[in-house]
Amino acid sequence: MIRLYQFLCGQKKEYVLSKQLLRSGTAIGAMVKESEHAQSKADFLNKMNVALKEANETEYWLMLLKDTEYINKNEFDSINADCTEILRLLINIVKSTKTSLKK
């Protein structure tokens, strides 16, 4: 995310969408890191849910950057594949954590 942000600002002179992408994209990792020391399973679940929301938002900004041609299809496909995988992982973590809380 940071390198894409640097590219967008430096090469494409795009500052608004790229800033949103940087914020949401780096928030994913920050929330996952915070979850490592969650105070409870409920706190862990909350942090994972926030990370999931940020990943979903990141996907949105990537689509906008592609649709406005700030990044090309190949660039989009490459980074969006990573974003999709992160989304899948977070969805599974949230689902399994919810299941374990119900027991």
PyMOL commands that set and color helices and strands:
alter all, ss='L'
color gray80, all
select helices_A, chain A and resi 2-10+16-35+41-67+73-102
alter helices_A, ss='H'
color red, helices_A
deselect
rebuild
show_as cartoon
